[in-house]
Amino acid sequence: MSKNLILVESPAKGKTIEKYLGPDFKVLATYGHVRDLISKTGAVTPDQGFSMNYAISEGSEQHLAKISAAIKKAETLYLATDLDREGEAIAWHVQEILKERNLLNNKKVHRVVFNAVTKRAVQNSINSPRIVSEPLVNAYKARRALDHLIGFHLSPLMWEKIAPKLSAGRVQSPALRLIVEREEQISAFKPREYWTIAAIAGHKNEAFRARLSKYSGKKTEQFSFTDEEIVKQVEDAIKVSADGILTVGKVEKKQRQRRPTGPFITSTLQQEASRKLGFSARQTMSTAQKLYEGIDVGNGSVGLITYMRTDSVTLAAESITEIRALIEDRYGHDNLPDEPRTYQTNTQNAQEAHEAIRPTSVSRVPADLEDKLSPDQYRLYDLIWKRTIASQMSNAIFDTVGLNIFPGKSQEGDIAFRATGQVLIKPGFMTVYQEGVDDKASDENDRILPPLLEGDHLQLKELSSEQHFTEPPPRYSEATLVKELEKCGIGRPSTYANIISTLRTREYVELENRRFTPTELGKVVSRFLSGNFPQYVDYEFTAKMEDDLDAISRGEGEWVPLLQEFWGPFHDQIELIRSTVTRDDQARSLGDDPKTGRPMTVRMARFGPVVQIGTKDDEEKPLFAGLRPGQKMDTITHDEALELFKLPRDLGETADGETVSASIGRFGPYVRYGNKFVSIKEDDPYTIALPRAIELIEEKKIFDANRIIQDFNDAGIQVLNGRYGPYVTNKKKNAKIPKDKDPKELSLKECEELIAAAPERKGRRGSKKAAGGKKTATKKTASKKSKKTRRKKP
């Protein structure tokens, strides 16, 4: 019998630490959260002091049963869930559940944390236990209550005022606003023309560019030259002044040093893995989790990196000693600074008691582990290892040179060119690692210039002028979005991956060429929230709320007063918008329909953006048409909208006399013949002609002939070939065919018996629960992918 029971979050982590402890310890996993708010209104009751009603998470009871059985035989319980706030919450929930079941009477309960799954870290934590942190738990309660109150009140309001199955969130909505506002900036951007002029200077057998930096005695700016005619006049004046010769004026030589960047924290790891490896934030965290929990690298499972949810750039003293020894051994004494490097975090509320993300032992060189790790694990471990080593290495040293060059034989004048360059003298940390950059511009400083002295004459080989146009701000990548979230104080390191994943899952944003673009649905949702709840999607408000929650986690604030301060104004605003804003307010007017005189609007409907002719109050029902791919609610014109109502188009008849038409339905474009439909994959329903439609119909008939084994039309039953073999269906239920039965020989009666015995179809895969919750319980609402709809009331 084990005297000590240790609870961790994952079985992988449990497997790793089990070998570090003797037979007196039994390790079990909670498999994440075991309890959450009930997934319906009333989970948080403001009029009862914000009491919170919890339920066991789906699938957790089986794990709790094992824990309950084990604790009955144990004397001491160690709650060893992760060392972040969510880990503290899981520890508290488990403790409360076991208390309620009277399983902790006369038991010792300890909270232990370790930031690395190594023997030393685990044993040290067992020897220095504490109790569950009440401030951290209170901060969790406040955060969870806020998320629930916002989700369960804003989301139903949006169902009423915009379209069903939408959701809002405390941090996801400000994050969505960032992406939508960036898209609006891009749409509103007006490019400006400007020109640059450069001289191609020749020296012996070398040539280099020098940009025009002064003209008529004035420093040239970006918009000094905005017209091609003026540029030609300037070039002519330079040619006259130079007469084919350039002269070097002042030569400036300096030595510049570049410090290495600090070791990874959560946000910088996500950014760099996005830049260098192409990983999403979620992929980065999932891979890092496996490296942290432990991987068998030859002598059993071992944690390879420290805890990956951290905002601290601190390294433990013993790890610095090991890193410095490795640097001296592998890269030489010249690449080792005299003193260990220390870094300061820029992250708000950074928990310096934690450590940066680093290898648990840098002696585990990436190349030695490559055959023991998956490709993703190896690439991420290699990135972490190199960044950690580089953070303790010496500076990189550059020799930089700047040249002022003048037309003609003079070493000064009203016209001047500038050339800069640099040479890497000592690579230092760059031997191991260089940080990636976002949206990199061309940098002429990286080039090497020929050795020149003041007064040297150069040949003016040619003048080069280039036309440019200013560019809009770039769309956010995963790396730049995480950086902006951190800068604005939206969310915390442990939530960035989930924020991004949620926006994509709910189809509020799309990732195109690794850049985020808001969908039409995302824009409608963001504008509704910004227009009606500006305070609650305000960046400063969101950041202040995070700061207040952090203060509670430090024991410097109370959670119930925070909720009271939030709830009153928020609830009043919900009621105000419910009573004053209508669904029609979200529509954009396009004018009137010339045939009927009824108003035309574009708005968001259940299955995507639609144009509507008429209103629900008209005697005649409104008409609806879905937007075509690429059309935008913001920019669709009156004439483009009218084109949408040309569907369905009659194309003619088949040889059998069946009418053929083309249209767009809930599931996309189609051709119809009789009562049958053929999905259009590549053709356009607005332009497809009868011959092409008949070609698609014939292809469908051949496909159906191969798929249909038997067809009992009158009974509505078919025997079909499916992906997993033949089966019987009546469109409502599917039934497997026993192996001893020939599908071609089945009678109608046998088919009916098989269908009657078949289980009822389960709900559609991916159906979502009500918005506002979290993890297993709630907050799973996602709008279906926008579909085109036609003459069907949304």
Beta strands, then each sheet from edge to edge (+ up, - down):
strand 1: 4-8
strand 2: 25-29
strand 3: 35-37
strand 4: 44-45
strand 5: 51-52
strand 6: 54-56
strand 7: 76-79
strand 8: 108-111
strand 9: 193-203
strand 10: 206-215
strand 11: 218-219
strand 12: 245-258
strand 13: 295-296
strand 14: 301-302
strand 15: 396-407
strand 16: 416-426
strand 17: 457-469
strand 18: 509-512
strand 19: 515-518
strand 20: 588-592
strand 21: 599-605
strand 22: 608-613
strand 23: 623-626
strand 24: 649-653
strand 25: 659-665
strand 26: 668-673
strand 27: 676-679
strand 28: 708-712
strand 29: 717-722
strand 30: 725-729
strand 31: 734-736
sheet 1: 2+ 1+ 7+ 8+
sheet 2: 3+ 6-
sheet 3: 4+ 5-
sheet 4: 11+ 10- 9+ 17- 12+ 15- 16+
sheet 5: 13+ 14-
sheet 6: 18+ 19-
sheet 7: 20+ 21- 22+ 23-
sheet 8: 24+ 25- 26+ 27-
sheet 9: 28+ 29- 30+ 31-
end
